[in-house]
């Protein structure tokens, strides 16, 4: 089958786009607003986009609290959403008011960060402390502004639970990071395999 996205004429009961671009890692973003109130929200439009220096991004459909907080304070933390925290991650996605702490809502303990003021999820196996680089509001092919915002941050500090280290490497099967698929579907990484890049 083929369909044009402008027409959305796929004839399926649900738009398949997010199911096709999957799995997507989940950036569980913790931040503070200008008044010091905590916020925690998962973003499946998230990834690392560079490693020298390490840079991550998350994209918000709508100018939500996370993007606004990062713009206001210049800092955030990307916590790893894992299998054992899947229910808390889901609770933190609820559309609540800005004066509600998703940490409290989900029953999550906070831990202090080292280089940024935003707290991290205490039980997260990894957490990336980030400083804001820029926020972009995307435009479409016609140059019309969309309501999609991309926030870029440089990773300045990394927390790793030593229980997930095996022979000096992070073993993702120890904590089973979550990924977002299409619709209301998720997956957890439980198996890995290696391939050596050809040298030609």
Secondary structure, DSSP 4 states (H G I P E B T S, - for coil): ----TTTT---SSS--HHHHS--EE-EEEEEE-TT--EEEEEESSEEEEEETTEEEEEEEES--HHHHHHHHHSEEEEEEPBGGGHHHHHHTTS---TTS-HHHHTT--EE--SSSSS-EETT-SEEEEEEEEEEEEEE-TTS-EEEEEEEEEEEEEEEE-GGGEETTEE-GGGT-BEEE-STT-EEE-------PPP--
